[in-house]
């Protein structure tokens, strides 16, 4: 796997692409010329942080499961553990073969053989090694966003994660962080100081499309008790939760906050 990791690092732009990169990949049975190239990211649903031995063992096993899926489907692929959170793969598919069918087969095999529940994300199909970086990067961003709402899809694309995907791409922008802090700061401070769960109750409202009755059920509160808590949220934030734009702004802030630092 070390050679696979080295080639993936070059293709991701982490290190300069060697002149013989294509030849080295072809020697491993993964041709890069005149092929459809698709970046793939596979992440355990359980959130893993840091280079612990347990994390690395999980990812190594996941890399083996991903490589095995490629062999069973007979698709050429570079597969490796490239960071502390995911397995990355580059699929090389002949120009005459339908990509979607290959992706479905590979994804089914990964889900079937992986030791734990995973999220699979794919990037745009490209045809040159210079564009592979974009495809691999997209897959990583989509996987990160899809973790928040994995659903039951075999795999995810950028179109599937929509607002979460956009916010994941922008999550390190200080202006986005500042926006989330402005929107939620008073509520977070109130919860921290008083042990309340106003942020959680606000999330219930947002995730239920502003439907207060459904949100009360999701929060396991009577409607009367939940409405009282919503009034408290409005008081703390100085906004009206009857205003769609206010609710939208708060939901965006919640999504940014969930992504962590």
Secondary structure, DSSP 8 states (H G I E B T S, - for coil): -HHHHHHHHHHTTSS---TTHHHHHHHTT---TTEEEEEEEEEESS---S--HHHHHHHHHHHHHHHHHHHHHT-EEEEEE-SSSEEEEEEEEETTS-HHHHHHHHHHHHHHH-SS-EEEEEEEEESSHHHHHHHHHHHHHHHHHHGGG-TT-S-B-HHHHHHHHHHHHHTT-HHHHHHHHHHHHHHHHHHHHH---HHHHHHHHHHTTT-HHHHHHHTT--HHHHHHHHHHHHHHHT--TT-HHHHHHHHHHHHHHHT--
